[in-house]
């Protein structure tokens, strides 16, 4: 939780610097806007990728946590949107 708070504070400091520059000089504000965009982009790319991988026979998996805003980024799509009209149901016994 503390890490997220630090990241949000980091982004807020950029935003306040941008607002201050926009008031004083439009050209400086534009340059800072570009730098702010780059900084936010790099902040998102700098997340740790050190995952605890579990090796299984023929595959591996790692537990992950949801993104910054608590969602995984996936959503359920209906078959009318995807055009896929079948279900693949497998029991745990069939897998093992």
Beta strands, then each sheet from edge to edge (+ up, - down):
strand 1: 53-56
strand 2: 59-62
sheet 1: 1+ 2-
end
